[in-house]
Amino acid sequence: MTIAFELTNTEPQAQDLLVHLAVHYVKASGQAKAKVFKLKTLELTPGQTTMLAKTLSLKERSTRKHYPGPHQVDVVLNGEPQRLGTFDLLKNR
């Protein structure tokens, strides 16, 4: 699965950004716990837009099991989370 989004600097000055992606995976208990992925450190000039993407594997492994339900996805800019959306992982038949 690929999560992609655009960032645009709407400020009149350049901005240094540290960009992370937080995926709130549903656990066996039904609670969600965030896994944070570092994406990029960049500088955006005024009006500049950039596209960022992260590909996630949802393959079952011996050390990781995925559970059905809504999984929240946030982009974290300089430590401040912003909701991107959610995806629903369906029950494996």
N, C-alpha and C positions, 0 to 999 in steps of 0.2 A: 504494500500500500504506500502511496506517495502523498505526502502532505506538502502543499505548495502555497505560497502567499507572497504578496508584494509589500514592500516598505517604501514609503515616500516621506521625505523630509519637507514638512510644510513650514518650518521655521525659517527666519531670515538669515540664520547663521548655520555653519556646518555643525554636524553632530557626530560624535564618536559613539558607536553602539556596540554592545556585547549582546549577541542574540543567542538565546537558547530556545529549545522546544520542550515543553512539558506535556507528557502523555499520562493521563490518570487512568492506569490500568485497573480493571475490576479484579479483585482478589476472590478467593474461595468463600470468604465471609460475606461477600457482597459489597464490602467497602472498597473505595478506590484509593490507590496510592500512586503518587506521581513518580515517573521515571524521567529524568531531565537529560536532554541531549544538547551538547554544545554545537551550535551551528557555525557562527562566524563572528569575527570582530571586524568592523568596517567603519569607514567615515562616509557620511552622506552629505554632499554639498546642498545648499538650498535648492529645493525643487527636484532634486535627484530621486529617481525611483530604482529599486533593485528587486529582483525576483529571487527568493530563496526556497529551497525544497529539501525534504528529508524523506528517504525511503525507509519504511519499517517492515521488518519481517514478522509475520504473524504465525510462522511455522512453530508447531509444538516441538519442544526439546525436553530432554531429561531434566534440565535445570529451570525450565520455564513452561508454565501452563497458562493458557489464555481462557478466560471465563466470559460467558455471554453477558451482554448488557451494554448500556451507554458508557462510552469512554470519552472523557473531556480532553480537549487539546488546547493548550495555551502557548502563545509566543511570549517569551520573557525578555523584555528589553531593558538592559541595565538594571536587572533585578526586579522590575515591575511587570507582573503577569497581565496579559491581555487575552481574553477568551477569543480563540479562533472558531471554535465550534465543537461538535461532538460527532462520533460515529458509533453505530450500533454493531456490535459483534454478535452474530447469530449463533444459536446453539448448534453444535456439530451433530449431524444426524448419524 
